[in-house]
Amino acid sequence: MEVKEGKYTMRGDPEKCTGCLVCALECSFLYEGGFSPADSRIIINKAYENSITFTPECTRCGVCADACPFGALTKS
């Protein structure tokens, strides 16, 4: 998936994603002040769709890509 309209163009590669949720934890901490994947602006779905999506509230700041230890998220 590729998402534009912000500071960066964000790309997610579900095949590289392990579902560790480090990206979602980093996002929720930055924007909501706590570690909760449910409050993040990125949605990792490994159980049903094997997808990476961004909510409409996502500002494309790139913090999730910076946090991803597996290279599943990139920013440009």
mmCIF file of the N, C-alpha and C atoms, coordinates in Angstrom:
data_MODEL
# 
_entry.id   MODEL 
# 
loop_
_atom_site.group_PDB 
_atom_site.id 
_atom_site.type_symbol 
_atom_site.label_atom_id 
_atom_site.label_alt_id 
_atom_site.label_comp_id 
_atom_site.label_asym_id 
_atom_site.label_entity_id 
_atom_site.label_seq_id 
_atom_site.pdbx_PDB_ins_code 
_atom_site.Cartn_x 
_atom_site.Cartn_y 
_atom_site.Cartn_z 
_atom_site.occupancy 
_atom_site.B_iso_or_equiv 
_atom_site.pdbx_formal_charge 
_atom_site.auth_seq_id 
_atom_site.auth_comp_id 
_atom_site.auth_asym_id 
_atom_site.auth_atom_id 
_atom_site.pdbx_PDB_model_num 
ATOM 1   N N  . MET A 1 1  ? 0.840  -1.185  0.000  1.00 0.00 ? 1  MET A N  1 
ATOM 2   C CA . MET A 1 1  ? 0.000  0.000   0.000  1.00 0.00 ? 1  MET A CA 1 
ATOM 3   C C  . MET A 1 1  ? 0.880  1.242   0.000  1.00 0.00 ? 1  MET A C  1 
ATOM 4   N N  . GLU A 1 2  ? 0.456  2.263   -0.728 1.00 0.00 ? 2  GLU A N  1 
ATOM 5   C CA . GLU A 1 2  ? 1.168  3.543   -0.775 1.00 0.00 ? 2  GLU A CA 1 
ATOM 6   C C  . GLU A 1 2  ? 0.200  4.640   -0.395 1.00 0.00 ? 2  GLU A C  1 
ATOM 7   N N  . VAL A 1 3  ? 0.633  5.529   0.492  1.00 0.00 ? 3  VAL A N  1 
ATOM 8   C CA . VAL A 1 3  ? -0.217 6.619   0.954  1.00 0.00 ? 3  VAL A CA 1 
ATOM 9   C C  . VAL A 1 3  ? 0.551  7.925   0.824  1.00 0.00 ? 3  VAL A C  1 
ATOM 10  N N  . LYS A 1 4  ? -0.097 8.920   0.190  1.00 0.00 ? 4  LYS A N  1 
ATOM 11  C CA . LYS A 1 4  ? 0.515  10.243  0.008  1.00 0.00 ? 4  LYS A CA 1 
ATOM 12  C C  . LYS A 1 4  ? -0.260 11.268  0.819  1.00 0.00 ? 4  LYS A C  1 
ATOM 13  N N  . GLU A 1 5  ? -0.098 12.529  0.518  1.00 0.00 ? 5  GLU A N  1 
ATOM 14  C CA . GLU A 1 5  ? -0.824 13.652  1.117  1.00 0.00 ? 5  GLU A CA 1 
ATOM 15  C C  . GLU A 1 5  ? -0.297 14.066  2.476  1.00 0.00 ? 5  GLU A C  1 
ATOM 16  N N  . GLY A 1 6  ? 0.948  13.934  2.758  1.00 0.00 ? 6  GLY A N  1 
ATOM 17  C CA . GLY A 1 6  ? 1.511  14.386  4.012  1.00 0.00 ? 6  GLY A CA 1 
ATOM 18  C C  . GLY A 1 6  ? 2.971  14.723  3.818  1.00 0.00 ? 6  GLY A C  1 
ATOM 19  N N  . LYS A 1 7  ? 3.702  14.729  4.891  1.00 0.00 ? 7  LYS A N  1 
ATOM 20  C CA . LYS A 1 7  ? 5.122  15.031  4.823  1.00 0.00 ? 7  LYS A CA 1 
ATOM 21  C C  . LYS A 1 7  ? 5.858  14.021  3.952  1.00 0.00 ? 7  LYS A C  1 
ATOM 22  N N  . TYR A 1 8  ? 5.485  12.758  4.073  1.00 0.00 ? 8  TYR A N  1 
ATOM 23  C CA . TYR A 1 8  ? 6.136  11.687  3.312  1.00 0.00 ? 8  TYR A CA 1 
ATOM 24  C C  . TYR A 1 8  ? 5.106  10.876  2.537  1.00 0.00 ? 8  TYR A C  1 
ATOM 25  N N  . THR A 1 9  ? 5.578  10.171  1.552  1.00 0.00 ? 9  THR A N  1 
ATOM 26  C CA . THR A 1 9  ? 4.802  9.108   0.938  1.00 0.00 ? 9  THR A CA 1 
ATOM 27  C C  . THR A 1 9  ? 5.162  7.853   1.716  1.00 0.00 ? 9  THR A C  1 
ATOM 28  N N  . MET A 1 10 ? 4.166  7.188   2.246  1.00 0.00 ? 10 MET A N  1 
ATOM 29  C CA . MET A 1 10 ? 4.381  6.003   3.069  1.00 0.00 ? 10 MET A CA 1 
ATOM 30  C C  . MET A 1 10 ? 4.047  4.747   2.273  1.00 0.00 ? 10 MET A C  1 
ATOM 31  N N  . ARG A 1 11 ? 4.883  3.738   2.435  1.00 0.00 ? 11 ARG A N  1 
ATOM 32  C CA . ARG A 1 11 ? 4.641  2.460   1.788  1.00 0.00 ? 11 ARG A CA 1 
ATOM 33  C C  . ARG A 1 11 ? 4.733  1.348   2.828  1.00 0.00 ? 11 ARG A C  1 
ATOM 34  N N  . GLY A 1 12 ? 3.806  0.409   2.743  1.00 0.00 ? 12 GLY A N  1 
ATOM 35  C CA . GLY A 1 12 ? 3.826  -0.745  3.630  1.00 0.00 ? 12 GLY A CA 1 
ATOM 36  C C  . GLY A 1 12 ? 3.945  -2.023  2.827  1.00 0.00 ? 12 GLY A C  1 
ATOM 37  N N  . ASP A 1 13 ? 4.808  -2.918  3.268  1.00 0.00 ? 13 ASP A N  1 
ATOM 38  C CA . ASP A 1 13 ? 4.987  -4.218  2.627  1.00 0.00 ? 13 ASP A CA 1 
ATOM 39  C C  . ASP A 1 13 ? 4.571  -5.297  3.622  1.00 0.00 ? 13 ASP A C  1 
ATOM 40  N N  . PRO A 1 14 ? 3.339  -5.785  3.524  1.00 0.00 ? 14 PRO A N  1 
ATOM 41  C CA . PRO A 1 14 ? 2.842  -6.775  4.481  1.00 0.00 ? 14 PRO A CA 1 
ATOM 42  C C  . PRO A 1 14 ? 3.661  -8.070  4.509  1.00 0.00 ? 14 PRO A C  1 
ATOM 43  N N  . GLU A 1 15 ? 4.342  -8.378  3.429  1.00 0.00 ? 15 GLU A N  1 
ATOM 44  C CA . GLU A 1 15 ? 5.149  -9.603  3.393  1.00 0.00 ? 15 GLU A CA 1 
ATOM 45  C C  . GLU A 1 15 ? 6.364  -9.514  4.315  1.00 0.00 ? 15 GLU A C  1 
ATOM 46  N N  . LYS A 1 16 ? 6.865  -8.313  4.547  1.00 0.00 ? 16 LYS A N  1 
ATOM 47  C CA . LYS A 1 16 ? 8.005  -8.120  5.453  1.00 0.00 ? 16 LYS A CA 1 
ATOM 48  C C  . LYS A 1 16 ? 7.566  -7.923  6.898  1.00 0.00 ? 16 LYS A C  1 
ATOM 49  N N  . CYS A 1 17 ? 6.296  -7.620  7.095  1.00 0.00 ? 17 CYS A N  1 
ATOM 50  C CA . CYS A 1 17 ? 5.763  -7.328  8.429  1.00 0.00 ? 17 CYS A CA 1 
ATOM 51  C C  . CYS A 1 17 ? 5.617  -8.613  9.240  1.00 0.00 ? 17 CYS A C  1 
ATOM 52  N N  . THR A 1 18 ? 6.123  -8.590  10.480 1.00 0.00 ? 18 THR A N  1 
ATOM 53  C CA . THR A 1 18 ? 5.997  -9.739  11.376 1.00 0.00 ? 18 THR A CA 1 
ATOM 54  C C  . THR A 1 18 ? 4.835  -9.583  12.345 1.00 0.00 ? 18 THR A C  1 
ATOM 55  N N  . GLY A 1 19 ? 4.234  -8.402  12.376 1.00 0.00 ? 19 GLY A N  1 
ATOM 56  C CA . GLY A 1 19 ? 3.138  -8.147  13.304 1.00 0.00 ? 19 GLY A CA 1 
ATOM 57  C C  . GLY A 1 19 ? 3.609  -7.772  14.693 1.00 0.00 ? 19 GLY A C  1 
ATOM 58  N N  . CYS A 1 20 ? 4.837  -7.307  14.832 1.00 0.00 ? 20 CYS A N  1 
ATOM 59  C CA . CYS A 1 20 ? 5.394  -6.961  16.154 1.00 0.00 ? 20 CYS A CA 1 
ATOM 60  C C  . CYS A 1 20 ? 4.730  -5.731  16.769 1.00 0.00 ? 20 CYS A C  1 
ATOM 61  N N  . LEU A 1 21 ? 4.135  -4.873  15.958 1.00 0.00 ? 21 LEU A N  1 
ATOM 62  C CA . LEU A 1 21 ? 3.411  -3.669  16.373 1.00 0.00 ? 21 LEU A CA 1 
ATOM 63  C C  . LEU A 1 21 ? 4.280  -2.569  16.968 1.00 0.00 ? 21 LEU A C  1 
ATOM 64  N N  . VAL A 1 22 ? 5.579  -2.636  16.775 1.00 0.00 ? 22 VAL A N  1 
ATOM 65  C CA . VAL A 1 22 ? 6.451  -1.561  17.244 1.00 0.00 ? 22 VAL A CA 1 
ATOM 66  C C  . VAL A 1 22 ? 6.047  -0.238  16.589 1.00 0.00 ? 22 VAL A C  1 
ATOM 67  N N  . CYS A 1 23 ? 5.685  -0.287  15.333 1.00 0.00 ? 23 CYS A N  1 
ATOM 68  C CA . CYS A 1 23 ? 5.259  0.927   14.617 1.00 0.00 ? 23 CYS A CA 1 
ATOM 69  C C  . CYS A 1 23 ? 4.018  1.539   15.267 1.00 0.00 ? 23 CYS A C  1 
ATOM 70  N N  . ALA A 1 24 ? 3.039  0.700   15.592 1.00 0.00 ? 24 ALA A N  1 
ATOM 71  C CA . ALA A 1 24 ? 1.797  1.178   16.202 1.00 0.00 ? 24 ALA A CA 1 
ATOM 72  C C  . ALA A 1 24 ? 2.036  1.701   17.611 1.00 0.00 ? 24 ALA A C  1 
ATOM 73  N N  . LEU A 1 25 ? 2.921  1.067   18.346 1.00 0.00 ? 25 LEU A N  1 
ATOM 74  C CA . LEU A 1 25 ? 3.247  1.535   19.692 1.00 0.00 ? 25 LEU A CA 1 
ATOM 75  C C  . LEU A 1 25 ? 3.936  2.892   19.645 1.00 0.00 ? 25 LEU A C  1 
ATOM 76  N N  . GLU A 1 26 ? 4.862  3.048   18.716 1.00 0.00 ? 26 GLU A N  1 
ATOM 77  C CA . GLU A 1 26 ? 5.574  4.320   18.570 1.00 0.00 ? 26 GLU A CA 1 
ATOM 78  C C  . GLU A 1 26 ? 4.603  5.435   18.173 1.00 0.00 ? 26 GLU A C  1 
ATOM 79  N N  . CYS A 1 27 ? 3.710  5.132   17.243 1.00 0.00 ? 27 CYS A N  1 
ATOM 80  C CA . CYS A 1 27 ? 2.717  6.115   16.786 1.00 0.00 ? 27 CYS A CA 1 
ATOM 81  C C  . CYS A 1 27 ? 1.786  6.520   17.927 1.00 0.00 ? 27 CYS A C  1 
ATOM 82  N N  . SER A 1 28 ? 1.258  5.550   18.640 1.00 0.00 ? 28 SER A N  1 
ATOM 83  C CA . SER A 1 28 ? 0.321  5.869   19.719 1.00 0.00 ? 28 SER A CA 1 
ATOM 84  C C  . SER A 1 28 ? 1.003  6.654   20.838 1.00 0.00 ? 28 SER A C  1 
ATOM 85  N N  . PHE A 1 29 ? 2.254  6.360   21.106 1.00 0.00 ? 29 PHE A N  1 
ATOM 86  C CA . PHE A 1 29 ? 2.970  7.113   22.138 1.00 0.00 ? 29 PHE A CA 1 
ATOM 87  C C  . PHE A 1 29 ? 3.178  8.559   21.705 1.00 0.00 ? 29 PHE A C  1 
ATOM 88  N N  . LEU A 1 30 ? 3.564  8.751   20.443 1.00 0.00 ? 30 LEU A N  1 
ATOM 89  C CA . LEU A 1 30 ? 3.805  10.099  19.938 1.00 0.00 ? 30 LEU A CA 1 
ATOM 90  C C  . LEU A 1 30 ? 2.534  10.952  19.940 1.00 0.00 ? 30 LEU A C  1 
ATOM 91  N N  . TYR A 1 31 ? 1.426  10.390  19.476 1.00 0.00 ? 31 TYR A N  1 
ATOM 92  C CA . TYR A 1 31 ? 0.217  11.185  19.293 1.00 0.00 ? 31 TYR A CA 1 
ATOM 93  C C  . TYR A 1 31 ? -0.790 11.106  20.441 1.00 0.00 ? 31 TYR A C  1 
ATOM 94  N N  . GLU A 1 32 ? -0.763 10.014  21.211 1.00 0.00 ? 32 GLU A N  1 
ATOM 95  C CA . GLU A 1 32 ? -1.755 9.849   22.274 1.00 0.00 ? 32 GLU A CA 1 
ATOM 96  C C  . GLU A 1 32 ? -1.138 9.776   23.662 1.00 0.00 ? 32 GLU A C  1 
ATOM 97  N N  . GLY A 1 33 ? 0.197  9.670   23.735 1.00 0.00 ? 33 GLY A N  1 
ATOM 98  C CA . GLY A 1 33 ? 0.862  9.660   25.031 1.00 0.00 ? 33 GLY A CA 1 
ATOM 99  C C  . GLY A 1 33 ? 0.856  8.331   25.754 1.00 0.00 ? 33 GLY A C  1 
ATOM 100 N N  . GLY A 1 34 ? 0.490  7.265   25.063 1.00 0.00 ? 34 GLY A N  1 
ATOM 101 C CA . GLY A 1 34 ? 0.478  5.941   25.679 1.00 0.00 ? 34 GLY A CA 1 
ATOM 102 C C  . GLY A 1 34 ? 0.797  4.874   24.656 1.00 0.00 ? 34 GLY A C  1 
ATOM 103 N N  . PHE A 1 35 ? 1.111  3.704   25.143 1.00 0.00 ? 35 PHE A N  1 
ATOM 104 C CA . PHE A 1 35 ? 1.451  2.601   24.249 1.00 0.00 ? 35 PHE A CA 1 
ATOM 105 C C  . PHE A 1 35 ? 0.228  1.725   24.023 1.00 0.00 ? 35 PHE A C  1 
ATOM 106 N N  . SER A 1 36 ? -0.507 2.009   22.964 1.00 0.00 ? 36 SER A N  1 
ATOM 107 C CA . SER A 1 36 ? -1.732 1.276   22.657 1.00 0.00 ? 36 SER A CA 1 
ATOM 108 C C  . SER A 1 36 ? -1.918 1.196   21.145 1.00 0.00 ? 36 SER A C  1 
ATOM 109 N N  . PRO A 1 37 ? -1.714 0.024   20.545 1.00 0.00 ? 37 PRO A N  1 
ATOM 110 C CA . PRO A 1 37 ? -1.924 -0.104  19.097 1.00 0.00 ? 37 PRO A CA 1 
ATOM 111 C C  . PRO A 1 37 ? -3.316 0.334   18.648 1.00 0.00 ? 37 PRO A C  1 
ATOM 112 N N  . ALA A 1 38 ? -4.298 0.197   19.518 1.00 0.00 ? 38 ALA A N  1 
ATOM 113 C CA . ALA A 1 38 ? -5.666 0.612   19.168 1.00 0.00 ? 38 ALA A CA 1 
ATOM 114 C C  . ALA A 1 38 ? -5.776 2.124   18.982 1.00 0.00 ? 38 ALA A C  1 
ATOM 115 N N  . ASP A 1 39 ? -4.848 2.875   19.572 1.00 0.00 ? 39 ASP A N  1 
ATOM 116 C CA . ASP A 1 39 ? -4.870 4.336   19.461 1.00 0.00 ? 39 ASP A CA 1 
ATOM 117 C C  . ASP A 1 39 ? -3.909 4.864   18.396 1.00 0.00 ? 39 ASP A C  1 
ATOM 118 N N  . SER A 1 40 ? -3.262 3.978   17.664 1.00 0.00 ? 40 SER A N  1 
ATOM 119 C CA . SER A 1 40 ? -2.299 4.430   16.660 1.00 0.00 ? 40 SER A CA 1 
ATOM 120 C C  . SER A 1 40 ? -2.998 4.781   15.350 1.00 0.00 ? 40 SER A C  1 
ATOM 121 N N  . ARG A 1 41 ? -2.263 5.393   14.473 1.00 0.00 ? 41 ARG A N  1 
ATOM 122 C CA . ARG A 1 41 ? -2.794 5.819   13.180 1.00 0.00 ? 41 ARG A CA 1 
ATOM 123 C C  . ARG A 1 41 ? -2.390 4.861   12.059 1.00 0.00 ? 41 ARG A C  1 
ATOM 124 N N  . ILE A 1 42 ? -1.819 3.741   12.453 1.00 0.00 ? 42 ILE A N  1 
ATOM 125 C CA . ILE A 1 42 ? -1.472 2.680   11.516 1.00 0.00 ? 42 ILE A CA 1 
ATOM 126 C C  . ILE A 1 42 ? -2.156 1.407   11.996 1.00 0.00 ? 42 ILE A C  1 
ATOM 127 N N  . ILE A 1 43 ? -2.686 0.652   11.068 1.00 0.00 ? 43 ILE A N  1 
ATOM 128 C CA . ILE A 1 43 ? -3.393 -0.587  11.406 1.00 0.00 ? 43 ILE A CA 1 
ATOM 129 C C  . ILE A 1 43 ? -2.675 -1.760  10.751 1.00 0.00 ? 43 ILE A C  1 
ATOM 130 N N  . ILE A 1 44 ? -2.204 -2.668  11.590 1.00 0.00 ? 44 ILE A N  1 
ATOM 131 C CA . ILE A 1 44 ? -1.533 -3.873  11.124 1.00 0.00 ? 44 ILE A CA 1 
ATOM 132 C C  . ILE A 1 44 ? -2.512 -5.025  11.289 1.00 0.00 ? 44 ILE A C  1 
ATOM 133 N N  . ASN A 1 45 ? -2.832 -5.692  10.205 1.00 0.00 ? 45 ASN A N  1 
ATOM 134 C CA . ASN A 1 45 ? -3.775 -6.803  10.251 1.00 0.00 ? 45 ASN A CA 1 
ATOM 135 C C  . ASN A 1 45 ? -3.095 -8.042  9.682  1.00 0.00 ? 45 ASN A C  1 
ATOM 136 N N  . LYS A 1 46 ? -2.509 -8.832  10.537 1.00 0.00 ? 46 LYS A N  1 
ATOM 137 C CA . LYS A 1 46 ? -1.844 -10.062 10.109 1.00 0.00 ? 46 LYS A CA 1 
ATOM 138 C C  . LYS A 1 46 ? -2.799 -11.257 10.148 1.00 0.00 ? 46 LYS A C  1 
ATOM 139 N N  . ALA A 1 47 ? -3.856 -11.173 10.943 1.00 0.00 ? 47 ALA A N  1 
ATOM 140 C CA . ALA A 1 47 ? -4.739 -12.312 11.166 1.00 0.00 ? 47 ALA A CA 1 
ATOM 141 C C  . ALA A 1 47 ? -5.643 -12.637 9.977  1.00 0.00 ? 47 ALA A C  1 
ATOM 142 N N  . TYR A 1 48 ? -6.220 -11.623 9.349  1.00 0.00 ? 48 TYR A N  1 
ATOM 143 C CA . TYR A 1 48 ? -7.223 -11.885 8.325  1.00 0.00 ? 48 TYR A CA 1 
ATOM 144 C C  . TYR A 1 48 ? -6.799 -11.462 6.924  1.00 0.00 ? 48 TYR A C  1 
ATOM 145 N N  . GLU A 1 49 ? -6.261 -10.264 6.794  1.00 0.00 ? 49 GLU A N  1 
ATOM 146 C CA . GLU A 1 49 ? -5.977 -9.718  5.467  1.00 0.00 ? 49 GLU A CA 1 
ATOM 147 C C  . GLU A 1 49 ? -4.497 -9.616  5.138  1.00 0.00 ? 49 GLU A C  1 
ATOM 148 N N  . ASN A 1 50 ? -3.631 -9.733  6.142  1.00 0.00 ? 50 ASN A N  1 
ATOM 149 C CA . ASN A 1 50 ? -2.198 -9.490  5.958  1.00 0.00 ? 50 ASN A CA 1 
ATOM 150 C C  . ASN A 1 50 ? -2.005 -8.129  5.296  1.00 0.00 ? 50 ASN A C  1 
ATOM 151 N N  . SER A 1 51 ? -2.456 -7.093  5.992  1.00 0.00 ? 51 SER A N  1 
ATOM 152 C CA . SER A 1 51 ? -2.419 -5.750  5.410  1.00 0.00 ? 51 SER A CA 1 
ATOM 153 C C  . SER A 1 51 ? -1.838 -4.729  6.380  1.00 0.00 ? 51 SER A C  1 
ATOM 154 N N  . ILE A 1 52 ? -1.375 -3.637  5.799  1.00 0.00 ? 52 ILE A N  1 
ATOM 155 C CA . ILE A 1 52 ? -0.919 -2.472  6.538  1.00 0.00 ? 52 ILE A CA 1 
ATOM 156 C C  . ILE A 1 52 ? -1.697 -1.288  5.981  1.00 0.00 ? 52 ILE A C  1 
ATOM 157 N N  . THR A 1 53 ? -2.461 -0.614  6.830  1.00 0.00 ? 53 THR A N  1 
ATOM 158 C CA . THR A 1 53 ? -3.231 0.539   6.382  1.00 0.00 ? 53 THR A CA 1 
ATOM 159 C C  . THR A 1 53 ? -3.020 1.706   7.342  1.00 0.00 ? 53 THR A C  1 
ATOM 160 N N  . PHE A 1 54 ? -3.349 2.882   6.872  1.00 0.00 ? 54 PHE A N  1 
ATOM 161 C CA . PHE A 1 54 ? -3.205 4.102   7.651  1.00 0.00 ? 54 PHE A CA 1 
ATOM 162 C C  . PHE A 1 54 ? -4.577 4.737   7.821  1.00 0.00 ? 54 PHE A C  1 
ATOM 163 N N  . THR A 1 55 ? -4.868 5.235   9.016  1.00 0.00 ? 55 THR A N  1 
ATOM 164 C CA . THR A 1 55 ? -6.161 5.870   9.265  1.00 0.00 ? 55 THR A CA 1 
ATOM 165 C C  . THR A 1 55 ? -6.183 7.258   8.623  1.00 0.00 ? 55 THR A C  1 
ATOM 166 N N  . PRO A 1 56 ? -7.357 7.841   8.468  1.00 0.00 ? 56 PRO A N  1 
ATOM 167 C CA . PRO A 1 56 ? -7.439 9.203   7.927  1.00 0.00 ? 56 PRO A CA 1 
ATOM 168 C C  . PRO A 1 56 ? -6.714 10.233  8.792  1.00 0.00 ? 56 PRO A C  1 
ATOM 169 N N  . GLU A 1 57 ? -6.529 9.948   10.076 1.00 0.00 ? 57 GLU A N  1 
ATOM 170 C CA . GLU A 1 57 ? -5.842 10.872  10.977 1.00 0.00 ? 57 GLU A CA 1 
ATOM 171 C C  . GLU A 1 57 ? -4.325 10.853  10.805 1.00 0.00 ? 57 GLU A C  1 
ATOM 172 N N  . CYS A 1 58 ? -3.810 9.893   10.076 1.00 0.00 ? 58 CYS A N  1 
ATOM 173 C CA . CYS A 1 58 ? -2.363 9.780   9.870  1.00 0.00 ? 58 CYS A CA 1 
ATOM 174 C C  . CYS A 1 58 ? -1.834 11.027  9.160  1.00 0.00 ? 58 CYS A C  1 
ATOM 175 N N  . THR A 1 59 ? -0.760 11.600  9.718  1.00 0.00 ? 59 THR A N  1 
ATOM 176 C CA . THR A 1 59 ? -0.164 12.806  9.142  1.00 0.00 ? 59 THR A CA 1 
ATOM 177 C C  . THR A 1 59 ? 1.028  12.501  8.234  1.00 0.00 ? 59 THR A C  1 
ATOM 178 N N  . ARG A 1 60 ? 1.319  11.228  8.052  1.00 0.00 ? 60 ARG A N  1 
ATOM 179 C CA . ARG A 1 60 ? 2.466  10.787  7.215  1.00 0.00 ? 60 ARG A CA 1 
ATOM 180 C C  . ARG A 1 60 ? 3.774  11.352  7.760  1.00 0.00 ? 60 ARG A C  1 
ATOM 181 N N  . CYS A 1 61 ? 3.924  11.323  9.079  1.00 0.00 ? 61 CYS A N  1 
ATOM 182 C CA . CYS A 1 61 ? 5.123  11.876  9.723  1.00 0.00 ? 61 CYS A CA 1 
ATOM 183 C C  . CYS A 1 61 ? 6.332  10.957  9.568  1.00 0.00 ? 61 CYS A C  1 
ATOM 184 N N  . GLY A 1 62 ? 6.090  9.661   9.392  1.00 0.00 ? 62 GLY A N  1 
ATOM 185 C CA . GLY A 1 62 ? 7.185  8.718   9.187  1.00 0.00 ? 62 GLY A CA 1 
ATOM 186 C C  . GLY A 1 62 ? 7.728  8.067   10.438 1.00 0.00 ? 62 GLY A C  1 
ATOM 187 N N  . VAL A 1 63 ? 7.167  8.372   11.606 1.00 0.00 ? 63 VAL A N  1 
ATOM 188 C CA . VAL A 1 63 ? 7.684  7.783   12.842 1.00 0.00 ? 63 VAL A CA 1 
ATOM 189 C C  . VAL A 1 63 ? 7.528  6.262   12.828 1.00 0.00 ? 63 VAL A C  1 
ATOM 190 N N  . CYS A 1 64 ? 6.494  5.758   12.213 1.00 0.00 ? 64 CYS A N  1 
ATOM 191 C CA . CYS A 1 64 ? 6.297  4.308   12.150 1.00 0.00 ? 64 CYS A CA 1 
ATOM 192 C C  . CYS A 1 64 ? 7.377  3.639   11.309 1.00 0.00 ? 64 CYS A C  1 
ATOM 193 N N  . ALA A 1 65 ? 7.721  4.261   10.196 1.00 0.00 ? 65 ALA A N  1 
ATOM 194 C CA . ALA A 1 65 ? 8.778  3.709   9.330  1.00 0.00 ? 65 ALA A CA 1 
ATOM 195 C C  . ALA A 1 65 ? 10.126 3.741   10.034 1.00 0.00 ? 65 ALA A C  1 
ATOM 196 N N  . ASP A 1 66 ? 10.382 4.798   10.782 1.00 0.00 ? 66 ASP A N  1 
ATOM 197 C CA . ASP A 1 66 ? 11.635 4.894   11.534 1.00 0.00 ? 66 ASP A CA 1 
ATOM 198 C C  . ASP A 1 66 ? 11.723 3.800   12.598 1.00 0.00 ? 66 ASP A C  1 
ATOM 199 N N  . ALA A 1 67 ? 10.585 3.416   13.164 1.00 0.00 ? 67 ALA A N  1 
ATOM 200 C CA . ALA A 1 67 ? 10.562 2.433   14.242 1.00 0.00 ? 67 ALA A CA 1 
ATOM 201 C C  . ALA A 1 67 ? 10.567 0.987   13.756 1.00 0.00 ? 67 ALA A C  1 
ATOM 202 N N  . CYS A 1 68 ? 10.176 0.749   12.519 1.00 0.00 ? 68 CYS A N  1 
ATOM 203 C CA . CYS A 1 68 ? 10.024 -0.624  12.022 1.00 0.00 ? 68 CYS A CA 1 
ATOM 204 C C  . CYS A 1 68 ? 11.374 -1.337  11.925 1.00 0.00 ? 68 CYS A C  1 
ATOM 205 N N  . PRO A 1 69 ? 11.562 -2.416  12.707 1.00 0.00 ? 69 PRO A N  1 
ATOM 206 C CA . PRO A 1 69 ? 12.854 -3.121  12.689 1.00 0.00 ? 69 PRO A CA 1 
ATOM 207 C C  . PRO A 1 69 ? 13.009 -4.088  11.510 1.00 0.00 ? 69 PRO A C  1 
ATOM 208 N N  . PHE A 1 70 ? 11.949 -4.285  10.723 1.00 0.00 ? 70 PHE A N  1 
ATOM 209 C CA . PHE A 1 70 ? 12.004 -5.275  9.653  1.00 0.00 ? 70 PHE A CA 1 
ATOM 210 C C  . PHE A 1 70 ? 11.920 -4.673  8.245  1.00 0.00 ? 70 PHE A C  1 
ATOM 211 N N  . GLY A 1 71 ? 11.855 -3.346  8.146  1.00 0.00 ? 71 GLY A N  1 
ATOM 212 C CA . GLY A 1 71 ? 11.801 -2.701  6.840  1.00 0.00 ? 71 GLY A CA 1 
ATOM 213 C C  . GLY A 1 71 ? 10.481 -2.869  6.118  1.00 0.00 ? 71 GLY A C  1 
ATOM 214 N N  . ALA A 1 72 ? 9.424  -3.165  6.870  1.00 0.00 ? 72 ALA A N  1 
ATOM 215 C CA . ALA A 1 72 ? 8.111  -3.324  6.258  1.00 0.00 ? 72 ALA A CA 1 
ATOM 216 C C  . ALA A 1 72 ? 7.468  -1.992  5.919  1.00 0.00 ? 72 ALA A C  1 
ATOM 217 N N  . LEU A 1 73 ? 7.949  -0.921  6.528  1.00 0.00 ? 73 LEU A N  1 
ATOM 218 C CA . LEU A 1 73 ? 7.438  0.428   6.264  1.00 0.00 ? 73 LEU A CA 1 
ATOM 219 C C  . LEU A 1 73 ? 8.575  1.302   5.750  1.00 0.00 ? 73 LEU A C  1 
ATOM 220 N N  . THR A 1 74 ? 8.281  2.034   4.716  1.00 0.00 ? 74 THR A N  1 
ATOM 221 C CA . THR A 1 74 ? 9.269  2.973   4.181  1.00 0.00 ? 74 THR A CA 1 
ATOM 222 C C  . THR A 1 74 ? 8.606  4.325   3.939  1.00 0.00 ? 74 THR A C  1 
ATOM 223 N N  . LYS A 1 75 ? 9.438  5.351   3.971  1.00 0.00 ? 75 LYS A N  1 
ATOM 224 C CA . LYS A 1 75 ? 8.953  6.712   3.696  1.00 0.00 ? 75 LYS A CA 1 
ATOM 225 C C  . LYS A 1 75 ? 9.864  7.330   2.651  1.00 0.00 ? 75 LYS A C  1 
ATOM 226 N N  . SER A 1 76 ? 9.290  8.173   1.827  1.00 0.00 ? 76 SER A N  1 
ATOM 227 C CA . SER A 1 76 ? 10.097 8.885   0.816  1.00 0.00 ? 76 SER A CA 1 
ATOM 228 C C  . SER A 1 76 ? 9.516  10.259  0.578  1.00 0.00 ? 76 SER A C  1 
# 
